Amino acid sequence: MKICFYANLRTITKQATINLNDSGVNTFRQLIGRLLESYPDIRPHLLEKNGDIRPDVPIFINGRNPRLERMYFDISLHQDDVISIFSPIASGKMNVEVMRDPPRDHLE
């Protein structure tokens, strides 16, 4: 699968994209875990202290927002997927995830 990093995350990872060919990464949860192992400095940019994905971090799997799914941490990933992860954003508008108040799903 291809993981694309944008803005400040490129500085942290020192890469714009990585190709991950790992048979042990089959879910979004496993992907985030692998990214945290490979790039420990990315943790505060992706996760809140309680382990939730920060609501101000846009993430897309094949152009779709996984957080619109009920149990998004357990979404299956495939080797041809493209995951785009953006730096936290700040604006005067609430993200749809916050407005919808999805069930809390923790990485840890």
ROVEX-85824 format. One line per 8 residues: their letters; for each residue y negated, x negated, z negated of N, C-alpha, C. Coordinates in steps of 0.2 Angstrom, whole numbers, padded with zeros to 4 digits. Layout:
a	Y:X:Z:Y:X:Z:Y:X:Z | ... $
This chain:
mkicfyan	0006:-0004:0000:0000:0000:0000:-0006:-0004:0000 | -0012:-0002:0002:-0018:-0005:0003:-0023:-0003:-0003 | -0025:-0007:-0007:-0030:-0005:-0012:-0037:-0008:-0010 | -0042:-0004:-0009:-0049:-0006:-0007:-0053:-0006:-0013 | -0057:-0011:-0014:-0062:-0012:-0020:-0069:-0012:-0017 | -0073:-0008:-0020:-0080:-0008:-0018:-0085:-0010:-0023 | -0091:-0013:-0021:-0096:-0015:-0025:-0094:-0020:-0031 | -0096:-0018:-0037:-0094:-0023:-0042:-0087:-0025:-0043 $
lrtitkqa	-0083:-0020:-0041:-0076:-0022:-0042:-0073:-0027:-0038 | -0077:-0028:-0032:-0075:-0034:-0028:-0077:-0040:-0031 | -0082:-0040:-0035:-0084:-0046:-0039:-0078:-0048:-0044 | -0076:-0043:-0047:-0071:-0044:-0052:-0064:-0046:-0049 | -0062:-0043:-0044:-0056:-0045:-0041:-0056:-0051:-0036 | -0062:-0052:-0034:-0064:-0057:-0029:-0060:-0056:-0022 | -0059:-0049:-0021:-0056:-0047:-0015:-0059:-0040:-0013 | -0060:-0039:-0007:-0062:-0032:-0005:-0056:-0028:-0004 $
tinlndsg	-0050:-0031:-0002:-0044:-0027:-0002:-0038:-0031:-0004 | -0033:-0028:-0006:-0026:-0031:-0007:-0021:-0027:-0004 | -0016:-0030:-0002:-0010:-0026:0000:-0004:-0027:-0005 | -0002:-0022:-0008:0003:-0022:-0013:0009:-0020:-0011 | 0014:-0024:-0010:0021:-0023:-0008:0025:-0024:-0014 | 0025:-0019:-0018:0029:-0019:-0025:0033:-0013:-0026 | 0040:-0014:-0026:0044:-0008:-0026:0044:-0005:-0033 | 0041:-0008:-0038:0040:-0006:-0045:0034:-0001:-0046 $
vntfrqli	0030:-0001:-0041:0024:0003:-0041:0025:0009:-0037 | 0027:0015:-0040:0028:0021:-0036:0024:0027:-0038 | 0020:0026:-0043:0015:0031:-0046:0008:0028:-0047 | 0003:0033:-0047:-0004:0031:-0049:-0004:0027:-0055 | 0000:0029:-0060:0000:0026:-0067:0002:0019:-0066 | 0008:0018:-0063:0010:0011:-0062:0005:0007:-0058 | 0002:0010:-0053:-0003:0006:-0049:-0009:0003:-0054 | -0012:0008:-0058:-0017:0006:-0063:-0014:0001:-0068 $
grllesyp	-0008:0002:-0070:-0005:-0003:-0075:-0005:-0010:-0071 | -0003:-0010:-0065:-0002:-0017:-0061:-0009:-0020:-0060 | -0014:-0016:-0059:-0021:-0018:-0058:-0023:-0021:-0064 | -0022:-0018:-0070:-0024:-0021:-0076:-0021:-0027:-0078 | -0014:-0028:-0076:-0011:-0034:-0077:-0014:-0040:-0073 | -0015:-0038:-0067:-0018:-0043:-0062:-0025:-0045:-0063 | -0029:-0040:-0065:-0036:-0041:-0066:-0038:-0038:-0073 | -0037:-0041:-0078:-0038:-0039:-0085:-0046:-0037:-0086 $
dirphlle	-0050:-0040:-0082:-0058:-0039:-0083:-0060:-0032:-0080 | -0055:-0029:-0076:-0057:-0023:-0073:-0056:-0017:-0078 | -0053:-0018:-0083:-0051:-0013:-0088:-0058:-0009:-0090 | -0063:-0012:-0093:-0069:-0008:-0095:-0072:-0004:-0089 | -0071:-0007:-0083:-0074:-0003:-0077:-0070:0003:-0075 | -0064:0003:-0076:-0059:0008:-0074:-0058:0013:-0080 | -0057:0011:-0086:-0054:0015:-0091:-0059:0016:-0097 | -0059:0022:-0100:-0063:0023:-0106:-0058:0020:-0112 $
kngdirpd	-0061:0019:-0118:-0057:0016:-0123:-0051:0020:-0125 | -0051:0027:-0124:-0045:0031:-0125:-0039:0030:-0120 | -0041:0027:-0115:-0036:0026:-0109:-0037:0030:-0103 | -0041:0035:-0104:-0043:0039:-0098:-0046:0035:-0092 | -0045:0037:-0086:-0050:0035:-0081:-0057:0037:-0082 | -0061:0032:-0081:-0068:0034:-0082:-0070:0040:-0077 | -0074:0045:-0079:-0076:0050:-0075:-0081:0048:-0070 | -0084:0042:-0071:-0089:0040:-0066:-0087:0035:-0061 $
vpifingr	-0080:0034:-0061:-0077:0030:-0056:-0073:0034:-0051 | -0076:0034:-0045:-0073:0037:-0039:-0067:0033:-0037 | -0061:0037:-0036:-0055:0034:-0034:-0052:0039:-0029 | -0050:0037:-0023:-0047:0041:-0018:-0040:0038:-0016 | -0035:0043:-0015:-0029:0041:-0012:-0029:0044:-0005 | -0029:0040:0000:-0029:0043:0007:-0035:0048:0008 | -0040:0046:0005:-0046:0050:0006:-0047:0056:0001 | -0042:0057:-0003:-0042:0063:-0008:-0042:0061:-0015 $
nprlermy	-0046:0065:-0019:-0047:0063:-0026:-0041:0065:-0030 | -0037:0060:-0033:-0031:0062:-0036:-0033:0066:-0043 | -0039:0066:-0045:-0040:0069:-0052:-0041:0077:-0051 | -0040:0079:-0045:-0040:0086:-0044:-0033:0089:-0045 | -0028:0085:-0045:-0022:0087:-0047:-0021:0087:-0054 | -0016:0091:-0057:-0016:0093:-0064:-0013:0086:-0067 | -0008:0083:-0065:-0005:0077:-0069:-0006:0071:-0064 | -0013:0069:-0063:-0014:0065:-0057:-0011:0058:-0059 $
fdislhqd	-0010:0056:-0065:-0008:0049:-0066:0000:0048:-0064 | 0003:0054:-0063:0010:0054:-0061:0011:0055:-0053 | 0005:0055:-0049:0006:0056:-0042:0010:0051:-0039 | 0014:0053:-0035:0018:0048:-0031:0014:0044:-0026 | 0016:0037:-0026:0012:0033:-0021:0018:0031:-0016 | 0015:0029:-0010:0020:0027:-0004:0017:0020:-0001 | 0021:0016:0002:0019:0010:0004:0013:0010:0010 | 0013:0016:0013:0007:0017:0018:0001:0020:0015 $
dvisifsp	0001:0021:0009:-0005:0024:0006:-0011:0019:0006 | -0017:0022:0006:-0023:0018:0005:-0027:0021:-0001 | -0028:0016:-0006:-0031:0018:-0012:-0038:0015:-0012 | -0043:0019:-0013:-0050:0016:-0013:-0053:0017:-0020 | -0055:0012:-0023:-0058:0012:-0030:-0065:0009:-0030 | -0070:0013:-0032:-0077:0012:-0032:-0079:0010:-0039 | -0085:0006:-0039:-0088:0005:-0046:-0090:0011:-0049 | -0091:0011:-0055:-0094:0017:-0059:-0101:0019:-0055 $
iasgkmnv	-0102:0025:-0055:-0108:0027:-0052:-0113:0031:-0057 | -0119:0031:-0056:-0123:0035:-0061:-0128:0039:-0056 | -0128:0045:-0058:-0132:0050:-0055:-0134:0056:-0059 | -0138:0060:-0057:-0140:0066:-0061:-0136:0072:-0060 | -0130:0071:-0057:-0125:0076:-0056:-0119:0074:-0059 | -0115:0080:-0062:-0109:0079:-0065:-0103:0078:-0060 | -0098:0074:-0061:-0093:0074:-0056:-0089:0080:-0057 | -0085:0082:-0052:-0081:0088:-0052:-0076:0088:-0057 $
evmrdppr	-0073:0082:-0058:-0068:0081:-0064:-0071:0083:-0070 | -0077:0081:-0072:-0080:0083:-0078:-0081:0091:-0078 | -0084:0093:-0073:-0086:0100:-0073:-0080:0105:-0073 | -0074:0103:-0071:-0068:0107:-0071:-0064:0106:-0077 | -0066:0101:-0081:-0063:0100:-0088:-0055:0099:-0087 | -0053:0094:-0083:-0045:0094:-0082:-0042:0092:-0088 | -0035:0093:-0089:-0031:0091:-0095:-0032:0084:-0095 | -0032:0081:-0101:-0032:0074:-0103:-0026:0071:-0101 $
dhle	-0026:0066:-0097:-0020:0062:-0096:-0021:0055:-0097 | -0018:0051:-0101:-0019:0045:-0103:-0014:0040:-0100 | -0017:0034:-0098:-0013:0029:-0095:-0008:0026:-0101 | -0011:0025:-0107:-0006:0022:-0112:-0003:0027:-0116 $
